[in-house]
Amino acid sequence: MSKLTGELTTKLKLAILSTHPEEDFLELVGDLEERTGIDYLVETDGPFGGRVLQYLQLLNKKRTILDFITGYKADLEAPQLADPDIIKFFEQLSNVHEYNGPFWRYNPATFNTSIVKNKLPFIDRDEIRKRLLGLTSNDFKMLVVNGEPQSGLSYFGWFASHIAEEIEAYRYVEIDLKDIDLQTPGQITDADIAIAIAGKIGMPGYSADRLENFKYRSFTGKLSSYLHEQKENVTYLFFIHHFNPTVTEMAMNMVQNIAKMLYMEHLPCYLFLSGCRQVEDWVGELKELIDPVDIGYGSFNRDDLEEFYKGAYREISKKYAVTISEHEFLTATASLVSDADLAVMPSNVTVVSRQVLNWYKTFIKGG
């Protein structure tokens, strides 16, 4: 394990003092003792800040300070992760290039900030934003989004891809099982999914042909090694969607095994599953951690659309030099979705939001 520089150790101490009163810090140290190998065995009569620094120096000496930081990060609440001093600390931490372990490529503050700042239009998707924000303070960085067809599940992936477009360190990896089913009709196997993942991230050793004697546990181990050895400053956002009855039991076992690996090894990755009711059959610790978000299925009317457009106008006005009034904006967007569209488009945020986004990109940015 790598050690922190003296400067970063001091900044970590200041971050701790701003987020954890002594009682909370002692509780955190106790919780992490098994991971770090060090109890709070320092002077008890000195200033709290001095004792925190002594503790961090002991962690540095034992080279388990990365384990402490991982636990410290997981203990932070969303408002603390948005604190400018905390954001600055993690940014400086991620910029220390000699640290090539997976933690150093993961910056929770950056992810949270991108979620807060990302203003892609949403219709009744506040719960998804809330849950995404919660992932940064949780070692289990997985979210399952379920819903009926046409309820806007694909929009979730679109939202995640937009985050990756805005932040260079994030890489969006979409595995669409519907596409796999079209290419290899029949059952979607664990090998099919493995080939798709390997192809998207450039992991060698897996061709487009079906693999003979494929073992998903072996693949998961190689995937772990590949992610650990990545020298690029990359955080992967894996989005696997369009689960259906053709996905074999072995394929689901592999997805569960990958989720467990990412969780246990604290790799700089997020795993998003869409339309995956099969997680209800998972067993063990992961099942207890999964809390799927179910997207409501209903229709929206002209009044709903107008409120949606007003919200979009407010967000657009914050980001761009808008030269038209809200009334003019509403008039211009009113024709984007016809009454006939509304009659056959139950709650499809993907269609509506893309129409609005494409319109204001061409009209405001290009006009």
C-alpha positions in Angstrom: 0.0 0.0 0.0 1.1 3.5 -0.7 1.7 6.3 1.8 0.4 9.8 1.9 2.8 12.8 1.6 3.1 15.0 4.7 1.1 17.7 3.0 -1.8 15.4 2.2 -1.7 13.9 5.6 -2.2 17.3 7.2 -5.0 18.1 4.8 -6.7 14.8 5.6 -6.4 15.8 9.3 -8.1 19.1 8.6 -10.8 17.4 6.6 -11.5 15.0 9.5 -11.7 17.9 12.0 -14.3 19.6 9.7 -16.5 16.5 9.4 -16.1 14.4 12.6 -16.3 15.5 16.2 -14.1 13.5 18.5 -16.8 11.1 19.5 -17.7 10.3 15.9 -14.1 10.0 14.9 -13.4 7.5 17.7 -16.4 5.4 16.6 -15.1 5.5 13.0 -11.6 4.4 14.2 -13.1 1.5 16.1 -15.2 0.4 13.1 -12.2 0.4 10.9 -9.7 -1.2 13.3 -10.1 -4.6 11.6 -9.4 -3.1 8.2 -6.5 -0.8 9.3 -4.9 -2.9 12.0 -4.6 0.1 14.3 -6.6 1.1 17.3 -6.6 4.7 18.6 -3.3 4.1 20.6 -2.0 7.7 20.8 -1.7 10.3 23.6 -5.0 11.0 25.2 -4.3 14.3 26.9 -3.2 16.4 23.9 -5.4 18.5 21.5 -7.8 16.5 19.4 -6.2 17.7 16.2 -2.7 16.5 17.3 -4.1 13.1 18.2 -5.8 12.7 14.8 -2.5 13.6 13.1 -0.6 11.0 15.2 -3.2 8.4 14.3 -2.8 9.2 10.6 1.0 9.0 10.9 0.6 5.5 12.4 -1.6 4.5 9.5 1.0 5.8 7.1 3.8 3.9 8.8 1.7 0.7 8.7 0.7 1.6 5.1 -3.0 1.1 5.7 -4.0 4.7 5.3 -5.8 4.0 2.0 -8.0 1.5 3.9 -8.8 4.3 6.4 -9.6 6.8 3.7 -11.9 4.3 2.0 -13.9 3.9 5.2 -13.7 7.6 6.0 -15.2 8.4 2.6 -18.0 5.9 3.0 -18.8 7.5 6.4 -19.4 11.0 4.9 -22.9 12.3 4.2 -23.9 13.9 0.9 -23.7 17.5 2.3 -20.2 16.8 3.6 -19.1 15.5 0.2 -20.3 18.7 -1.3 -18.2 20.8 1.1 -15.6 22.8 -0.9 -12.7 21.8 1.5 -13.6 18.1 1.2 -14.0 18.4 -2.6 -10.6 20.1 -2.8 -9.0 17.4 -0.6 -10.3 14.5 -2.8 -9.3 16.3 -6.0 -5.8 16.8 -4.8 -5.8 13.1 -3.7 -6.8 11.9 -7.1 -4.2 14.1 -8.8 -1.3 12.4 -7.0 -0.2 10.2 -10.0 2.2 8.0 -8.2 -0.7 6.4 -6.4 -2.0 3.9 -9.0 -4.2 1.8 -6.7 -7.9 1.8 -7.6 -9.0 4.1 -4.8 -6.9 7.0 -6.2 -8.9 6.9 -9.4 -12.2 7.2 -7.5 -13.3 10.7 -6.5 -16.7 10.7 -4.7 -16.9 14.4 -4.5 -16.6 14.7 -8.3 -19.4 12.2 -8.9 -21.7 14.0 -6.4 -21.0 17.4 -7.9 -21.7 16.1 -11.4 -25.1 14.7 -10.2 -26.1 18.0 -8.6 -25.0 20.1 -11.5 -26.4 17.8 -14.2 -29.7 19.4 -15.2 -30.9 17.0 -17.9 -34.7 17.3 -17.9 -36.5 14.8 -15.7 -40.1 14.0 -15.2 -40.7 12.5 -11.8 -37.2 11.1 -11.5 -36.1 12.8 -8.3 -35.8 9.5 -6.5 -33.1 8.4 -8.9 -31.1 11.5 -8.4 -31.4 11.1 -4.6 -30.2 7.5 -4.8 -27.3 8.3 -7.1 -26.1 10.9 -4.6 -26.4 8.3 -1.8 -24.1 5.9 -3.7 -21.0 8.1 -3.0 -21.3 7.5 0.7 -21.9 3.8 0.3 -19.3 1.1 -0.4 -22.1 -0.7 -2.5 -22.1 1.4 -5.6 -24.9 -0.4 -7.4 -28.3 0.8 -8.4 -31.2 -1.2 -9.8 -33.9 0.7 -11.7 -37.0 -1.3 -12.6 -40.2 -0.4 -14.4 -42.7 -1.4 -17.1 -41.8 -1.1 -20.8 -42.1 2.6 -22.0 -41.7 3.9 -18.5 -38.3 5.5 -19.3 -35.7 3.0 -18.2 -33.4 3.8 -21.1 -33.4 7.4 -19.9 -31.5 6.4 -16.8 -28.7 5.2 -19.0 -28.8 8.3 -21.0 -28.5 10.3 -17.8 -25.4 8.3 -16.7 -23.8 8.7 -20.2 -24.2 12.4 -20.0 -22.3 12.5 -16.7 -19.5 10.5 -18.4 -19.4 13.0 -21.3 -19.0 15.9 -18.9 -16.2 14.4 -16.7 -13.2 13.1 -18.5 -12.3 10.6 -15.7 -15.6 8.7 -16.1 -16.2 6.1 -18.8 -19.7 5.0 -19.6 -20.0 1.3 -20.6 -23.5 0.2 -21.8 -24.3 -3.5 -22.2 -27.7 -3.7 -24.0 -28.9 -7.3 -23.6 -31.5 -6.7 -26.3 -28.7 -6.2 -28.8 -27.0 -9.4 -27.7 -30.2 -11.2 -28.1 -30.5 -10.0 -31.7 -27.0 -11.0 -32.5 -27.2 -14.4 -30.9 -30.9 -15.4 -30.8 -31.9 -17.8 -28.2 -30.5 -17.6 -24.7 -28.2 -14.9 -23.4 -25.3 -16.7 -21.7 -22.7 -15.6 -19.3 -20.1 -15.8 -22.1 -22.2 -13.4 -24.2 -22.2 -10.8 -21.5 -18.5 -11.3 -20.7 -17.6 -10.8 -24.4 -19.6 -7.6 -24.5 -18.0 -6.2 -21.3 -14.5 -7.1 -22.4 -15.0 -5.6 -25.8 -16.3 -2.3 -24.4 -13.4 -1.8 -22.0 -10.6 -3.2 -24.2 -9.9 -6.2 -22.0 -7.9 -8.8 -24.1 -8.5 -12.5 -24.3 -12.2 -12.5 -25.2 -13.3 -12.7 -28.9 -16.7 -12.1 -30.4 -17.1 -15.8 -30.9 -18.7 -17.9 -28.2 -16.1 -19.3 -25.8 -15.8 -23.0 -25.1 -15.6 -24.1 -21.5 -16.3 -20.6 -20.3 -16.2 -20.1 -16.5 -17.7 -16.9 -15.2 -15.7 -17.0 -12.0 -12.5 -17.1 -14.0 -13.7 -14.1 -16.1 -14.7 -12.2 -12.9 -11.2 -12.8 -11.5 -9.5 -11.6 -14.8 -11.9 -8.6 -14.9 -10.8 -7.7 -11.3 -7.1 -7.9 -12.3 -7.7 -5.8 -15.4 -9.5 -3.0 -13.4 -6.8 -3.1 -10.7 -4.0 -2.8 -13.2 -5.6 0.1 -15.2 -3.1 3.0 -15.2 -5.6 5.5 -16.6 -7.5 7.7 -14.3 -10.9 6.1 -15.1 -14.1 5.4 -13.1 -16.3 3.1 -15.0 -20.1 3.5 -15.1 -21.4 0.1 -16.1 -25.1 0.1 -17.3 -26.6 -3.3 -18.1 -30.2 -3.2 -19.2 -33.0 -5.0 -21.0 -32.9 -8.1 -18.8 -35.5 -10.6 -20.0 -36.4 -14.3 -19.6 -33.8 -15.3 -22.2 -31.0 -14.3 -19.8 -29.7 -17.7 -18.4 -29.3 -18.5 -14.7 -25.5 -18.7 -15.3 -25.5 -15.2 -16.8 -27.4 -13.9 -13.8 -24.9 -15.6 -11.5 -22.1 -13.9 -13.3 -23.7 -10.5 -13.0 -24.1 -11.1 -9.2 -20.5 -12.3 -9.0 -19.3 -9.1 -10.7 -21.4 -7.0 -8.3 -20.0 -8.8 -5.3 -16.4 -8.4 -6.7 -16.8 -4.6 -7.2 -18.3 -4.3 -3.7 -15.7 -6.4 -1.9 -12.7 -4.9 -3.6 -13.8 -1.2 -3.5 -13.0 -0.8 -7.2 -13.6 2.6 -8.9 -16.8 1.4 -10.7 -20.5 1.9 -10.5 -22.9 -0.8 -11.6 -26.4 0.1 -12.8 -28.9 -2.6 -13.8 -32.2 -1.7 -15.5 -35.3 -3.9 -15.7 -33.5 -6.6 -13.7 -36.3 -8.3 -11.6 -34.0 -11.2 -11.2 -32.1 -9.5 -8.3 -35.0 -10.6 -6.1 -33.6 -14.1 -6.4 -30.1 -13.1 -5.3 -28.8 -14.5 -2.0 -26.5 -13.4 0.7 -25.2 -9.9 1.6 -25.9 -8.4 -1.8 -29.6 -9.1 -1.6 -29.8 -7.2 1.7 -28.0 -4.2 0.1 -30.1 -4.0 -3.0 -33.1 -1.6 -2.8 -34.4 -1.2 -6.4 -36.0 2.0 -7.6 -39.3 1.3 -9.3 -40.3 3.9 -11.9 -44.0 4.7 -11.8 -46.0 3.9 -14.9 -48.7 6.4 -15.9 -49.5 9.0 -18.4 -48.9 12.7 -18.3 -51.0 15.5 -19.8 -50.5 18.9 -21.3 -50.3 20.6 -17.9 -47.5 18.2 -16.8 -45.6 19.0 -20.0 -45.9 22.8 -19.4 -44.5 22.4 -15.8 -41.7 20.3 -17.3 -40.9 22.9 -19.9 -40.9 25.7 -17.2 -38.4 23.7 -15.1 -36.3 23.1 -18.2 -36.3 26.9 -19.0 -35.2 27.7 -15.5 -32.3 25.3 -15.7 -31.3 26.4 -19.2 -31.3 30.0 -18.1 -28.8 29.3 -15.4 -26.4 27.7 -17.9 -26.8 29.7 -21.1 -27.4 33.3 -22.1 -31.0 32.8 -23.0 -32.4 35.7 -25.1 -36.1 34.7 -25.1 -38.6 34.9 -22.4 -40.3 32.0 -20.6 -43.5 32.7 -22.5 -41.6 32.5 -25.9 -39.9 29.4 -24.8 -43.2 27.7 -23.8 -44.7 28.8 -27.1 -41.7 27.3 -29.1 -41.7 24.0 -27.2 -45.5 23.5 -27.2 -45.4 21.9 -30.6 -42.7 19.4 -29.7 -45.2 16.9 -28.4 -48.7 16.8 -29.9 -51.8 15.7 -28.2 -51.7 12.6 -30.4 -48.2 11.8 -29.0 -49.5 12.2 -25.5 -52.2 9.6 -26.1 -49.7 6.9 -27.0 -46.7 7.9 -25.0 -47.3 6.9 -21.3 -44.7 8.4 -19.1 -41.9 8.1 -21.7 -39.4 10.6 -20.4 -36.9 9.4 -22.9 -38.8 10.7 -25.9 -40.0 14.0 -24.4 -36.7 14.9 -22.8 -34.7 14.2 -25.9 -37.0 16.3 -27.9 -36.5 19.2 -25.5 -32.8 18.7 -25.2 -32.3 18.6 -28.9 -34.4 21.7 -29.4 -32.6 23.9 -26.9 -29.2 22.7 -28.1 -30.0 23.8 -31.7 -32.1 26.9 -30.8 -30.1 28.4 -27.9 -26.6 27.2 -28.5 -26.8 27.4 -32.3 -29.2 30.2 -32.6 
